[in-house]
Amino acid sequence: MSGIASLGLRSGSYGSLSSAGSARKAGARGWGWRGGEKERLQLLHRALRLVGRRRAGVLLLLAAVSATIFCSIFAVAKDDNVSVIISNNYEVQNTIENSVYPSITRPLMMSSDQYSSSSVNKIELPNRLHLSFENFTHHPCEGFSISPPPLVDPKRTGPRSCPVCYVSVDQAFALMPLQPSPSPVLKNLNYVFEDSVTAFFSNQSSVFGGHSSLEQRNKSFDINESMTVHCGFVRGKKPGQGSGFDINDDDLLEMEQCRELVVASAIFGNYDMIQHPRNASEFSKANACFYMFVDEETEAYVKNYSSLYRNNKVGLWRLVVVRNLPYEDPRRTGKIPKLLLHRLFPNVRFSVWIDAKLQLVVDPYLLLERFLWRKNATFAISRHYKRFDVFEEAEANKAAGKYDNASIDYQIGFYRKEGLTHYSPAKFPITSGQ
């Protein structure tokens, strides 16, 4: 599965630059002057007095044209820091759901024949004969350059917008890999299944995640041809059935039918408002799956207050109600679909995860092309816009009161014992310690 995941950036990727030459260089103060309304009116008044009444009409006309051009550029040149997780499913996904059934096996890849027969396209796909990559003399975004970041403005903190070049939906489809690339090592992947859980484990153990020892954990980091690993859902017949994080059978059946691309998010504890995807193409609306995982509290609120709620759907999102939650903390429960999406959607080829506080504002296939196919990558995740060090992030979480400080200190102490050190440029090519 290929996917994109969110790490807290509130400004997603906006717009599309169909041509690399349409990018506007940012000035020292970013994308144009942002004075207040009063200052703008004073400036206009002075300009009119300067040029006189005869030239006022010409000046206003030029100002209107300039504003139109500026807005059109600004609408398509936004930041390149996407808060999403993108991953390639077939490389790590074809697994035995429960290791208690060793006779059940399936290959790590679907053949091209299997894939074409299992994928039912709901609308006609663009013609690859006319849009194949070989017919491109160069990539549409070749030569696109990002302007240097604006100077630090103490009045404007947080993430900044920056230009990003997206291709068209037709071009993105043409650049899609025809079939998954095989794993060079891993051939058979099994998941641990525990039919019973003893009661003497420490408070740090997890009924949902399984009770792996440190030896088993360390061994899982060594990639071999055949592996059995802990990956959540250790109880029950399969993910979503009697495992904690339980899902209705009808929803599970629908999720299994999703083949090409899934876009997913989650809201637990009614913490966030549903953000509706924008600029999705008709092809994506018909072929991609949009799933929002919620608990019963969130579902009740949506039913009562959302005018778009119809038959378990809100706009493009299909709501999936999760019961028997494994954790009391909604933020911890939200990590399950975020990190284990490949287990909930075993048949999809690509996935895009969007944090609930964010809004998807470009077609999901454009994200796949920009962050996976263009770079020949299988996984993409955005960096935090400000912090790159695990220890600094821990202190920020303690200051914000996100979790019990003692539990954060315990976890950081564990990382220290395992040899984790502060992040520095010496760790390149790794660009973040988180």
C-alpha positions in Angstrom: 0.0 0.0 0.0 1.3 3.4 -0.7 0.1 6.2 1.6 0.5 9.7 2.9 0.1 10.7 6.7 -0.5 13.8 8.7 1.7 15.0 11.5 0.0 18.1 12.6 0.6 20.7 9.9 -2.5 22.7 9.6 -1.8 24.0 6.1 -2.0 21.3 3.5 -1.0 21.4 -0.2 -3.1 23.9 -2.0 -3.8 24.2 -5.7 -1.9 22.9 -8.7 0.9 24.3 -10.8 0.3 22.8 -14.2 3.3 24.7 -15.5 6.5 25.2 -13.6 6.9 28.6 -15.1 3.8 29.9 -13.4 5.4 30.1 -10.0 5.9 33.5 -8.5 9.0 34.3 -6.6 8.3 35.2 -3.0 9.6 38.5 -1.8 11.2 39.3 1.5 7.8 39.3 3.1 6.4 36.2 1.4 3.4 36.3 -1.0 2.9 40.0 -1.3 2.1 42.8 1.1 -0.3 42.1 3.9 -1.0 45.5 5.4 -4.2 46.2 7.2 -7.4 47.5 5.5 -6.8 51.0 6.8 -3.2 51.2 5.5 -4.3 50.0 2.1 -7.0 52.7 1.8 -4.5 55.4 2.9 -2.0 54.2 0.3 -4.7 54.2 -2.5 -5.8 57.7 -1.5 -2.3 59.0 -1.7 -1.8 57.4 -5.1 -4.9 59.0 -6.4 -3.9 62.4 -5.3 -0.5 61.9 -6.9 -1.7 60.9 -10.3 -4.7 63.2 -10.5 -8.2 62.5 -11.5 -7.4 61.9 -15.2 -5.1 59.0 -14.4 -7.2 57.5 -11.6 -9.2 55.3 -13.9 -6.1 53.9 -15.6 -4.5 53.3 -12.2 -7.6 51.5 -10.8 -7.7 49.3 -14.0 -4.1 48.4 -13.6 -4.6 47.6 -9.9 -7.6 45.4 -10.7 -5.6 43.5 -13.4 -2.6 43.1 -11.0 -4.9 41.8 -8.2 -6.5 39.3 -10.5 -3.1 37.9 -11.6 -1.8 37.9 -8.1 -4.8 35.9 -6.8 -4.6 33.4 -9.6 -1.0 32.8 -8.8 -1.6 32.6 -5.1 -4.4 30.1 -5.5 -2.2 27.6 -7.3 1.1 28.2 -5.5 0.8 26.9 -1.9 2.9 24.9 0.4 4.6 21.6 -0.3 4.4 20.3 3.2 1.6 17.7 3.1 0.3 16.3 6.4 -0.4 12.9 5.2 0.9 9.4 5.0 1.3 7.6 1.7 2.3 4.0 1.4 2.5 1.1 -1.2 0.4 -1.7 0.1 1.4 -4.7 -1.9 5.1 -4.6 -0.8 4.3 -5.2 2.8 0.7 -6.2 2.9 0.0 -9.7 1.6 0.0 -11.6 4.8 -1.6 -14.3 6.8 -4.0 -12.5 9.0 -3.5 -14.9 12.0 -0.4 -17.0 12.5 -2.6 -19.6 14.2 -3.6 -20.6 10.6 -0.2 -21.4 9.0 -1.9 -23.1 6.0 -3.4 -19.9 4.8 -1.0 -18.1 2.5 -1.1 -15.6 -0.2 1.6 -13.9 -2.3 3.1 -10.6 -1.5 2.0 -9.2 -4.8 -1.0 -9.6 -7.1 -0.1 -10.3 -10.6 -1.1 -7.8 -13.3 -3.8 -10.2 -14.5 -5.2 -10.6 -10.9 -5.1 -6.9 -10.4 -6.9 -6.0 -13.6 -9.6 -8.5 -13.0 -10.2 -7.5 -9.4 -10.3 -3.8 -10.0 -13.7 -2.7 -11.4 -13.4 0.8 -12.8 -16.6 2.8 -12.3 -15.8 5.3 -15.0 -13.7 5.1 -18.1 -10.0 5.6 -17.4 -7.8 8.0 -19.4 -6.2 6.4 -22.5 -2.7 5.4 -21.6 -1.8 5.1 -25.2 -2.1 8.8 -25.5 -0.8 9.7 -22.1 1.9 7.2 -21.4 5.1 8.4 -19.8 7.2 7.5 -22.8 5.2 10.2 -24.8 6.4 12.9 -22.4 9.5 14.6 -23.7 10.0 15.8 -20.1 8.1 15.7 -16.8 5.6 18.6 -16.6 7.2 19.8 -13.4 10.8 19.5 -14.7 12.8 22.7 -13.9 10.3 23.8 -11.2 12.2 25.5 -8.4 11.1 26.5 -4.9 11.8 30.1 -3.9 13.9 30.7 -0.8 11.8 31.0 2.4 10.6 34.4 3.4 12.3 36.3 6.3 11.2 35.5 9.7 8.2 37.6 10.8 7.6 37.6 14.6 4.0 38.4 14.0 3.4 35.3 11.8 4.5 32.1 13.5 3.8 28.5 12.4 4.0 26.8 9.0 4.5 28.9 5.9 3.1 28.4 2.4 5.5 27.5 -0.4 5.1 26.6 -4.1 4.4 23.1 -5.2 4.0 21.7 -8.7 1.3 19.2 -9.4 0.5 17.6 -12.7 -3.1 17.2 -14.1 -5.2 14.3 -13.1 -4.8 12.7 -16.6 -1.1 13.1 -16.4 -1.0 11.6 -12.9 -2.9 8.6 -14.1 -0.5 8.2 -17.0 2.5 8.3 -14.6 1.0 5.6 -12.3 3.1 2.4 -12.0 1.5 -0.3 -14.1 2.1 -2.9 -11.3 3.6 -3.0 -7.8 7.3 -3.5 -7.4 8.2 -6.7 -5.5 10.0 -6.6 -2.2 13.7 -7.6 -2.7 13.7 -9.6 0.5 10.4 -10.1 2.2 8.2 -12.8 0.6 5.9 -14.1 3.4 4.6 -12.0 6.2 2.6 -13.3 9.1 0.8 -11.5 11.9 0.8 -12.7 15.5 -2.6 -14.0 16.8 -3.2 -14.5 20.5 -6.3 -16.5 21.4 -5.9 -15.7 25.1 -4.3 -13.0 27.2 -2.9 -13.6 30.7 -3.4 -11.0 33.4 0.1 -10.6 34.8 1.5 -8.2 32.2 2.7 -4.7 33.3 0.7 -1.5 32.8 2.8 -0.9 29.6 1.5 -4.0 27.9 -1.4 -3.8 25.4 -4.2 -6.3 24.8 -4.7 -4.8 21.4 -1.1 -4.7 20.3 0.0 -8.0 21.8 2.6 -8.7 24.4 5.8 -8.9 22.5 9.1 -9.2 24.4 12.0 -6.8 23.7 13.7 -9.7 22.0 10.8 -10.2 19.6 10.6 -6.5 19.0 14.3 -6.2 18.1 14.1 -9.2 15.9 11.3 -7.7 13.9 13.7 -5.0 12.7 15.7 -7.5 10.8 14.0 -8.1 7.4 14.0 -11.7 6.3 12.3 -13.7 3.6 9.7 -15.0 6.0 8.5 -13.1 9.1 5.9 -13.2 11.9 5.4 -9.8 13.6 3.1 -8.1 16.2 0.9 -5.6 14.3 -2.2 -5.0 16.4 -5.5 -6.9 16.2 -4.0 -9.8 18.0 -7.4 -11.1 19.2 -10.4 -12.0 17.0 -10.9 -13.6 13.7 -9.5 -10.7 11.7 -9.0 -6.9 12.0 -12.3 -5.4 13.0 -13.9 -8.6 14.3 -13.5 -9.3 18.1 -10.1 -7.8 18.2 -10.9 -4.5 19.9 -11.6 -1.7 17.4 -14.6 -3.7 16.2 -16.4 -2.8 13.0 -19.8 -3.8 11.6 -19.7 -6.7 9.1 -21.3 -4.7 6.4 -18.6 -2.0 6.7 -15.9 -4.6 6.7 -17.3 -6.1 3.5 -17.3 -2.7 1.8 -13.7 -2.0 3.0 -12.6 -5.3 1.5 -14.0 -4.2 -1.9 -11.7 -1.2 -2.0 -9.0 -2.0 -4.5 -7.1 1.0 -5.9 -6.9 3.9 -3.5 -8.2 4.6 0.0 -8.3 8.1 1.6 -8.9 7.8 5.3 -9.2 9.9 8.4 -10.7 9.4 11.9 -12.4 11.4 14.7 -12.8 9.9 18.2 -14.2 11.6 21.2 -15.9 14.2 18.9 -12.6 16.2 19.0 -12.7 17.6 15.5 -15.1 18.8 12.8 -15.3 16.8 9.6 -13.3 18.5 6.8 -14.6 17.8 3.4 -12.2 17.1 0.5 -12.0 19.7 -2.2 -11.0 19.6 -5.8 -11.4 15.9 -6.1 -11.8 14.8 -9.8 -14.8 12.9 -11.0 -12.5 9.9 -11.5 -11.4 10.0 -7.8 -15.0 10.4 -6.7 -16.0 7.3 -8.6 -13.0 5.1 -8.0 -11.2 6.1 -4.8 -12.6 5.1 -1.4 -13.1 7.9 1.3 -13.4 6.5 4.8 -13.8 8.3 8.1 -13.5 6.2 11.3 -15.6 7.5 14.2 -16.8 6.4 17.6 -20.5 6.3 18.7 -20.2 9.8 20.3 -18.9 11.4 17.1 -21.5 9.5 15.0 -24.3 10.8 17.2 -23.1 14.4 16.8 -22.8 14.1 13.0 -26.3 12.6 12.7 -27.8 15.5 14.7 -25.9 18.4 13.4 -24.7 17.7 9.9 -27.1 18.5 7.0 -24.9 16.4 4.7 -25.4 13.1 6.6 -27.1 10.5 4.3 -27.0 6.7 4.8 -23.7 6.6 6.8 -22.1 9.1 4.4 -21.2 12.8 4.9 -20.2 14.2 1.5 -17.5 12.0 0.1 -16.8 10.4 3.5 -18.3 7.0 4.4 -18.6 6.9 8.2 -17.4 3.7 9.8 -18.5 3.4 13.5 -15.9 1.7 15.7 -17.0 -0.1 18.9 -15.2 -1.8 21.8 -12.3 0.7 21.6 -9.1 -0.6 23.0 -7.9 2.7 24.6 -9.6 5.3 26.7 -7.6 8.1 25.2 -9.2 9.1 21.8 -5.8 10.3 20.5 -4.3 6.9 21.2 -7.2 5.1 19.5 -6.8 7.4 16.5 -3.3 6.0 15.9 -4.8 2.6 15.0 -6.3 3.5 11.6 -3.5 6.0 11.0 -0.6 3.4 11.4 -2.4 0.2 10.6 -4.5 1.2 7.6 -2.9 -1.6 5.6 -4.5 -4.1 7.9 -7.9 -2.5 7.7 -7.8 -2.3 3.9 -5.9 -5.5 2.8 -6.7 -5.2 -0.9 -5.9 -1.5 -1.7 -2.9 -0.5 -3.7 -2.4 3.0 -2.3 -3.5 4.8 0.8 -3.6 8.5 1.8 -4.1 9.4 5.5 -5.3 12.8 6.5 -5.4 14.0 10.1 -9.0 15.0 11.0 -8.0 18.7 11.6 -6.8 19.0 8.1 -8.6 19.3 4.8 -7.6 17.6 1.6 -7.5 20.3 -1.1 -6.1 18.5 -4.1 -7.0 15.4 -5.9 -5.5 12.4 -4.1 -4.0 11.0 -7.3 -2.0 14.2 -7.6 -0.5 13.6 -4.1 0.5 10.0 -5.1 2.2 11.3 -8.3 3.9 14.2 -6.5 5.2 12.3 -3.4 5.5 8.6 -4.6 5.6 8.0 -8.3 7.7 11.0 -9.2 10.4 10.0 -6.6 9.9 6.2 -7.1 9.1 6.0 -3.4 6.8 3.6 -1.5 6.1 5.7 1.6 5.9 9.5 2.2 5.3 11.3 5.4 5.5 15.1 6.2 8.0 16.5 8.7 7.0 18.6 11.6 7.2 22.3 10.5 9.2 23.3 13.6 10.6 20.4 15.6 12.9 17.6 14.3 14.1 16.2 17.7 12.2 13.5 19.7 13.3 15.0 23.0 12.1 18.5 22.1 8.8 17.0 20.9 8.5 15.2 24.3 8.9 18.5 26.2 6.4 20.2 23.9 3.9 17.5 24.6 4.4 17.8 28.4 4.0 21.6 28.2 0.8 21.2 26.2 -0.5 18.6 28.7 -1.3 16.1 26.0 -0.3 13.1 28.1 0.6 12.3 31.6 4.2 13.6 32.1 5.3 10.4 33.9 4.4 8.3 30.9 6.2 10.6 28.6 9.3 10.5 30.8 9.1 6.7 30.9 9.0 6.4 27.2 11.8 8.9 26.6 13.9 7.0 29.2 13.3 3.8 27.2 14.5 5.5 24.0 17.7 6.8 25.8 18.5 3.3 27.0 18.2 2.1 23.4 20.8 4.6 22.3 18.6 7.4 20.9 20.5 10.7 20.8 19.4 14.3 19.9 18.9 15.0 16.3 21.6 16.7 14.3 22.6 17.2 10.7 25.1 14.4 11.3 22.3 12.0 10.9 21.7 12.8 7.3 20.2 11.5 5.0 17.6 11.1 7.8 16.1 14.6 7.9 14.1 14.3 11.1 14.4 12.4 14.4 10.7 12.0 14.7 
